[in-house]
Amino acid sequence: MDRHGFLRHLHRVYKPRNYLEIGVNDGRSLALSRVPSVAVDPAFKVVTSISCDVHLVKATSDDFFARKDPLLHLRNGRNPFRALARRDPVNLLGGDPKLELSFIDGMHLFEFALRDFMNVEKHSRWSSVIVLDDMLPRDIDEAARDRHTNAWTGDVYKVATVLRRYRPDLLVVEVDTKPTGVVVVFGANPESTVLKDSYDEIIKEYVVPDPQQVPEEVMVRKNAIAPEILLGADFWRPLSRARDLRRGHSAFGPLRKRIEAVGH
């Protein structure tokens, strides 16, 4: 299954009520959304029919998140879920909207992808789902910071390593999608400042010249699970329900165990 097939099925099983995409390119992944969406890319060239209420932002993701109210569209745009307004008035009709499904596929350099994750997490809940693309390079050349191959992931694979090291509270799942894999992150905590506080230290250690020392287990996808297994797991319905009912972070514990058990 390729990344677009994975995203298509993810929309179906998780049923997000909004969607954020960083890195639009030709719009093929954005075309999978049917909910209010925000899509950010400094040079998008959408050639695909889009079937959602979308705010296309021609800007870098750093500039986008620096705006006073970057997710204004998700609060004030058309929303097919107004029947749920009494249950979730902050998320649907006012206040600070929280992202439910986010897809990060921007600049293929570690520091950019890490900042994208940090910014997305600020606008998410524990029940949100954050997907990062191009996380499983197949060889060292593909993972180079200085692009010299047709297929190129850059060194964004390091984000998973950093999240596991600095944020063990998160659950980071590698998924064996074609061609270059994705990582799905569960348990976001918008109150965490760990990555922000450690950012300079992290950059100093992980931003290094080519060639990159890609771990063998990443290239052979030793810890990656099949997308069909993750998408077919039984935790999606309770995760969506917890999201819709805005359950507190304490509800993540039992669900985390169910997610961790997938593929084992």
N, C-alpha and C positions, 0 to 999 in steps of 0.2 A: 504494500500500500504506500502511495506517495503522500507527501505532506498535504496536498489538496484533498485527497480522499480522507486522510485522517481528520482534517479540519471539518470537512463536510459531516462526517459521522459524529464528531465532537459536538457540533451545533445540535445535532439530533438527540444525543443522549443526555447532554447537560442542560440544554434548552436555556441558554443565557437570554437575559432581557435587554442587554446592551453589549456592544462589542467595540474594542479598540484595536487598530492595526497600525503598527509602526513599520514602514517600508511597504509601499503599495505596489510599486513597479507597474505592471500592466493590468492590475486589478483582478486577477484570477482568484485570489484568496478572498478578497473583499466581496466578490460576487456571490460567495457562499452565505453571506449574512442576510438575514431577513428581519433584523431588529435595528433600532436606532444605533448608529455607528459613527465613530470618528476615525478617520484614516489620515496618517501623517507621512509625508514624503516630500523632500525638497525638489524632486524632479520626477513626479509621477507621470506616467503616460498611459492612462487607462484606455484600453481598447475593448473591454468586456462590458456587457450590459450589467448594470448594477440594479438590484431589486430591493434595496433597503433605503431608509431615510438616513442619508449619510452626509456628514460634514467633511469635505476633503480639504485638508490643510497643507498648503505648499510651504513647508518650513522644515528645518531640522527638528528632531525630537527635543533637543535641549532647548531651543527657542520656544517650541510649543509648550513645554511644561513650565517654562519661565513666565508664561502669561498669568495674569491675575486669576482668570477663571477658565482654564483650558477645556474643561468638560461642560461648558455652558450648553452646548447643543444637546447633551444627554438629559439635561434638566428641563430645557425649554422647548425642545423639538417635539415633533409629533410622536405620540407614544401609544402603541396598541394595548398597553397594559393598564389603562387608566381605571379599569374596574378594580384593580388591586390597590388603588391609591389610599384607601382607608387603612389598609394593612401596612403599607410601606410608603407613607407620604414623603419621607425625606428622599428616598432613592428615586421615586417616580415623579414627584411634582415640585420639589423644592429642596433647598439645602445643598449639601455637597454630594453629588451623585457618586456612587461607588461602581467601579468597573467590575463586570462579572466574568467576561472572557476577553483576554488580551493576547494578541499574537505579535511577538517581537521579531522582526526580520529586517532590521535597519542596517546601519554600517557594520561591516564584518570585521570590526576590530574590538578586542576584548573590553577596553575601557568604555567604548560607546554602548556596547550591549549591557555592561554592568550598570551604567547610569540609566539606561532605559528601564532595566528591571527595578532599580531603586525608585525611579519616578512613578512607574506603574504601581508598585507596591503601596506607595503613599495614598493612592486612590482606590485601593482594593480592600476586601475583607478576607478573613481566613477562608471563607467558602468560595472565594474567587478562584478562577483557573487561569494561570499564566503560562503561555507556551512560547518557547524560544526555538527558533529555527537554526539549521546548519550547525548543530551541536556535536555531530559525530563525523569528523573528517575521516576520509578513507586512507589518506597518506599524509606525509609531512609537507609535501608540496602544496596540497590543497589547503593546508592549515597555515600557510605563510601569511605574515602581515602584509608583505609586499606582493601583490598579486602577479603571478606569472603563469597561471593555468586557466583553462576555460571554466571548469567547475571550481568554485572558490568558496570556502567557508570562512577563511581568516582564522584568527585565534580565539573566536568567541566560545569555543568549547571550555575554556578556562572558567567561565562563569559558573558552571556546575560545580567545579572543584572549590571555588571560593564560597559558594553558597553552603556547601556541605561543611566546609571548615569553619566559617564564621557564623553561619546561621543553622545550627543543627535543629532549631525549632521548625524549620521548613522541611517539607518532604519533596525531594528532587527525584523525578522518575525519567530515566532515559528510554526513549521509544525508537524502535528500529524501523523508521520510515525511510523510503527511498527519495532522493539518493543520499542525503547527508544527515538524516536523523533529526529528531527534535527532543527537547526536554520539557516536561510538564512539571510545574511547581504548584504545590498545594500548601495551604496554611499561612498565607500572607499576613503580615502584621504591620499595618500602616504606622504604628507607634514606635516601631523599632528604629533605633539610630545607629545600630552596630556598623552597618556598611558605610554610612556617612562618616562616622567617627574614625573608621579605619581606612577610609578611602585612599589617602596618600600612601599609607603603608602598603596597601594592596597593590596599587599601581607601581610602586617602586619594585615590588617583588615579581609581579606577573607580566609587566610590559617589558619584554626583552627582544633583542634583535633576532632575525631569522638565522638559521633554521630553528623552528619551534620544536621543543622536546615533547611531542605528543605521546601520552601514555599508550602502551600497547593495548591495554584493555579498552581504550576509547576507539582505536582504529579497528579492532576486531569485534567491537560492540559486545563485549563480554557481559556487561551488566544491563544491556538494553532488552526490553521486552517487546514482543510482537504487538503492533498496534491493535490487532484484532482482539487480543487478550485484554488489553487495558480498556478498550471501548466496550467490550462485552461483560465487564465486571459488574458486580451487583451493588456497588457503592454509589453509582451516579444518581439514582432516584433519591436516596436519603440525603446526599450532598445538595442536590437541587432544592429539596424541601427545607433543609436547614438554612440555605441561602434565602429562600423566599420568606421564611418566617423570622429571619434575622436572629438565628440562634447565637448565643454567646460563644466566645472562643473555646470555652470548656467542652463544647460539643465536638471539637476537632479530634480529641483524643481517641474516642472509639472509632471514628471514621478513618483516622490515620492508620490504625491497625488493620482495617479492612483493605485499605489501599496498598499498604506494605505487603499484605499477604498475596496480592495479585502476582502471578507469575512464579511464585515460590512453591 
